[in-house]
């Protein structure tokens, strides 16, 4: 989960929510009585709000503020009242000289925004955070740092202002990170033998979900990690001697992780839910006439509702 009780949006968000609930409902029914109920499920009520053209949403907070990417103006913030602000127009914060915004990825309930910034002359990309002003103090733009490489991205922020993301080291190899105001940028490392890792989501306890490679050339596995806990390998749905890939995309405050994993072959991906009680559980697919049918879970909230697609 990227902000309390929030689900990540996509350009197919409405369809994704309906599909995800169908995947979970079908799976739970199969694990219960053995057959799904014959009666049609009650309709799902929802409303639709359209963003202006060419605006791709990536994150939303409980106040309905939305951040994302615009094809020309790059990072944008759409407020709940419909006002759209652009980072590169200095509508949100006065940017430092030689800096432009590439995209915004997430916003928390305090209005802090994270994403990617660019140093134009150096042509380096870095994880950034914007903290809004409070009436007495102006908004603050921060470069969250790097491990020596030329690329980085902040992908998620919780209500404590802790940030998760990925930045490269001097070898230009990605490393998952967590950023805190107390400790600064913290390298979460990799799984034993792994080459690179990514941080994708963070919960209110500062636990990050993402993925790490297992070897220099091998597949990646979904992971959980924090500044005080070593990286945990969440496994994959194949569960055999030869590992296949899995990827963690969302996490809630209970530490439940969702994502996608190879299932029986490297060509098929299934949505999964990982919990401490049950480990990695296959959420299945909606079915289809194609041989390789896939599904993906992209986020989970504290009520256990999962969003994704199939």
C-alpha atoms as one frame of an Amber mdcrd trajectory, in Angstrom:
protein
   0.000   0.000   0.000   1.413   3.354  -0.992  -0.641   5.499   1.341  -3.065
   4.529   4.071  -6.164   2.786   2.697  -5.284   3.724  -0.855  -5.175   1.684
  -4.034  -2.867   2.518  -6.892  -4.572   3.904  -9.981  -3.856   3.124 -13.593
  -5.335   4.176 -16.906  -7.472   1.035 -16.647  -8.310   1.579 -12.966 -12.079
   0.996 -13.081 -11.753  -2.204 -15.103  -8.873  -3.328 -12.905 -10.865  -2.959
  -9.679 -13.759  -5.015 -11.001 -11.453  -7.697 -12.386  -9.436  -7.934  -9.189
 -12.483  -8.428  -7.005 -13.678 -11.111  -9.377 -10.327 -12.942  -9.143 -10.309
 -12.857  -5.336 -13.971 -13.801  -5.004 -13.600 -16.782  -7.330 -10.480 -17.968
  -5.522 -12.027 -17.721  -2.065 -15.141 -19.524  -3.256 -13.033 -22.338  -4.687
 -11.150 -22.682  -1.392 -14.403 -22.709   0.607 -17.359 -24.806  -0.521 -15.527
 -26.038  -3.588 -17.874 -24.270  -6.002 -18.690 -20.618  -6.483 -22.301 -19.628
  -5.716 -24.781 -20.042  -8.533 -26.488 -16.717  -7.912 -25.070 -13.714  -9.691
 -23.025 -11.501  -7.372 -24.496  -8.105  -6.471 -23.483  -5.297  -8.812 -20.494
  -3.173  -7.838 -21.410   0.499  -7.527 -18.782   3.019  -8.570 -18.494   6.478
 -10.054 -16.075   7.657 -12.717 -14.066  10.864 -12.750 -12.071  11.632 -15.876
  -8.705  13.348 -15.843  -7.829  15.767 -18.646  -6.481  14.173 -21.816  -2.919
  12.782 -21.776  -2.757  12.603 -17.955  -1.671   9.187 -16.634  -2.385   8.711
 -12.893   0.062   6.773 -10.714  -0.934   7.523  -7.126  -3.781   8.867  -4.982
  -4.252   9.689  -1.306  -7.329   9.494   0.917  -8.175  13.116   0.089  -8.521
  12.162  -3.614  -5.449  14.126  -4.674  -3.963  12.375  -7.716  -0.414  12.516
  -9.076   1.050  11.186 -12.280   2.572  11.938 -15.649   1.534  14.282 -18.466
   2.912  13.667 -21.945   4.155  17.254 -22.330   4.272  18.863 -18.882   5.490
  15.726 -17.070   4.671  15.524 -13.345   1.208  16.736 -12.315  -0.912  17.038
  -9.163  -4.682  16.957  -9.548  -6.401  18.252  -6.397  -9.738  16.911  -5.172
 -11.508  20.064  -6.395 -10.322  19.367  -9.945  -7.473  21.891 -10.059  -4.448
  20.540 -11.949  -0.958  21.787 -11.018   2.298  21.018 -12.840   5.700  20.594
 -11.238   7.613  22.159 -14.100   5.395  25.270 -14.085   6.501  25.914 -10.477
   2.825  25.644  -9.470   3.686  23.307  -6.590   7.185  24.343  -5.528   9.930
  26.577  -6.898  12.372  24.180  -8.526  16.137  24.682  -8.162  18.040  25.929
 -11.223  18.940  23.209 -13.750  16.222  20.872 -12.390  13.073  19.613 -14.088
  10.437  17.091 -13.034  10.230  13.818 -14.964   7.153  12.343 -13.250   5.277
  12.112  -9.952   4.617   8.616  -8.611   2.821   8.960  -5.256   1.258  11.405
  -2.777   0.535  10.877   0.926  -2.216  12.269   3.129  -0.023  15.216   4.157
   0.304  16.253   0.534   3.944  15.168   0.167   4.751  14.067  -3.386   7.514
  11.754  -4.618   8.808  10.937  -8.083  11.738  11.574 -10.417  13.712  14.763
 -10.935  16.298  15.485 -13.633  19.486  17.545 -13.545  19.492  18.919 -17.072
  23.197  19.660 -17.500  24.425  16.443 -15.893  21.569  14.418 -17.424  21.148
  12.470 -14.228  17.794  11.331 -12.856  17.207  11.271  -9.093  14.492  10.425
  -6.544  12.773  13.536  -5.241  10.249  14.572  -2.602   8.126  17.713  -2.345
   6.747  18.825   1.017   3.986  21.457   0.856   4.233  24.722   2.753   2.336
  25.318   5.979   1.536  29.003   5.763   4.694  30.094   7.555   7.183  28.013
   5.569   7.339  27.642   1.780   7.150  24.264  -0.006  10.406  22.287  -0.012
  11.918  20.335  -2.924  14.438  17.600  -1.997  16.875  15.458  -3.915  16.849
  12.240  -1.858  20.303  11.211  -3.060  21.828   8.207  -4.796  24.306   5.388
  -4.246  26.658   6.871  -6.825  24.816   6.130 -10.076  23.045   8.334 -12.606
  19.436   7.164 -12.181  16.955   6.935  -9.338  13.215   7.036  -8.680  11.002
   7.429  -5.624   7.887   5.298  -6.092   5.991   5.398  -2.788   5.612   7.475
   0.389   3.794   6.842   3.667   2.233   9.364   6.045   5.451   9.592   8.076
   7.223  10.870   4.978   9.262   7.674   4.588   9.995   6.965   0.929  10.603
   3.755  -1.006  12.176   3.477  -4.418  15.189   2.454  -6.468  18.481   4.167
  -7.219  21.670   2.966  -8.879  25.135   2.478  -7.404  28.468   3.407  -9.001
  28.207   0.299 -11.183  24.820   1.558 -12.445  23.057  -1.365 -10.769  19.707
  -0.672  -9.108  19.219  -0.977  -5.357  15.987  -0.787  -3.406  16.023   1.973
  -0.819  14.077   3.503   2.019  14.524   7.169   2.881  13.783   8.538   6.344
  14.308  12.023   7.730  16.374  10.547  10.553  18.668   8.237   8.587  18.550
   9.608   5.049  18.934   7.189   2.135  19.264   3.552   3.262  20.399   0.786
   0.914  18.175  -2.269   1.407  20.618  -4.477  -0.486  19.656  -7.659  -2.316
  18.812 -11.246  -1.544  21.933 -13.444  -1.063  23.674 -13.793  -4.432  21.453
 -11.161  -6.052  22.675  -8.428  -8.373  19.936  -5.802  -8.188  16.742  -4.935
  -6.355  13.769  -2.569  -6.591  11.549  -0.883  -4.013   7.949  -0.501  -5.166
   5.699   0.185  -2.157   5.885   1.081   1.544   3.424   0.723   4.419   2.908
   2.902   7.491   5.395   0.793   9.492   8.174   1.501   7.027   8.183  -1.979
   5.457   8.999  -2.006   1.742   7.760  -4.437  -0.903   9.553  -4.972  -4.193
  11.827  -7.515  -5.823  15.424  -8.683  -5.863  17.341 -10.845  -8.295  18.594
 -14.185  -6.984  21.815 -14.341  -9.014  23.663 -12.228 -11.592  21.620 -13.668
 -14.462  18.729 -15.434 -12.725  15.128 -14.452 -12.005  13.905 -12.066  -9.322
  11.762 -12.838  -6.286   9.266 -10.653  -4.473  10.677  -9.273  -1.227   9.865
  -7.460   2.007  12.479  -5.345   3.760  12.882  -2.411   6.137  15.634  -0.292
   7.631  15.791  -2.619  10.656  14.882  -5.993   9.106  16.883  -7.983   6.539
  15.411  -8.572   3.110  12.953 -11.486   3.065  12.516 -13.752   0.048   8.780
 -14.319  -0.509   9.343 -17.128  -3.002   7.328 -17.857  -6.138   4.206 -19.815
  -7.081   6.228 -22.508  -8.834   7.896 -23.535  -5.590  10.183 -26.075  -7.240
  13.954 -26.587  -7.185  14.418 -24.322 -10.197  13.051 -20.898  -9.150  10.882
 -18.781 -11.396  10.237 -15.054 -11.109   7.942 -13.141  -8.778   7.456  -9.405
  -8.246   6.038  -7.525  -5.245   4.002  -4.422  -6.090   1.891  -3.532  -3.040
   1.880  -3.934   0.751  -0.573  -3.073   3.548   0.051  -2.247   7.192  -0.222
  -5.932   8.181   2.718  -6.759   5.918   0.558  -8.589   3.356   2.165  -8.328
  -0.084   0.598  -8.641  -3.535   2.152  -8.914  -6.957   2.616 -11.418  -9.743
   4.585 -14.633 -10.110   5.406 -17.149 -12.798   3.097 -20.141 -12.566   4.200
 -23.506 -14.033   6.275 -21.762 -16.710   8.156 -18.556 -17.407   5.431 -17.503
 -19.855   2.480 -17.408 -17.423   2.103 -14.932 -14.567  -0.529 -15.203 -11.830
  -1.540 -12.635  -9.238  -0.526 -13.611  -5.708  -1.207 -12.664  -2.109   1.535
 -13.266   0.451   0.683 -13.396   4.165   2.706 -14.595   7.141  -0.012 -17.156
   7.865  -0.415 -18.737   4.431   2.706 -17.750   2.526   2.279 -17.068  -1.200
  -1.238 -17.878  -2.440  -2.227 -18.010  -6.112  -5.190 -15.684  -6.789  -5.860
 -17.372 -10.107  -7.150 -15.954 -13.390 -10.490 -15.109 -14.952  -9.848 -17.536
 -17.777  -9.701 -17.108 -21.522  -9.190 -18.869 -24.803  -5.472 -18.162 -25.023
  -2.892 -20.667 -23.833  -0.946 -18.235 -21.692  -3.483 -16.323 -19.597  -2.099
 -14.083 -16.876  -3.221 -11.966 -13.933  -1.548  -9.377 -11.708  -2.295  -7.850
  -8.288  -0.921  -4.312  -7.965  -2.023  -3.131  -4.513  -3.806  -4.129  -1.281
  -5.421  -2.080   1.481  -5.860  -2.711   5.198  -9.255  -4.335   4.605  -7.571
  -6.954   2.434  -9.139  -5.700  -0.803  -6.846  -6.223  -3.777  -6.703  -4.342
  -7.062  -5.253  -5.823 -10.229  -6.157  -7.255 -13.590  -6.613 -10.539 -15.457
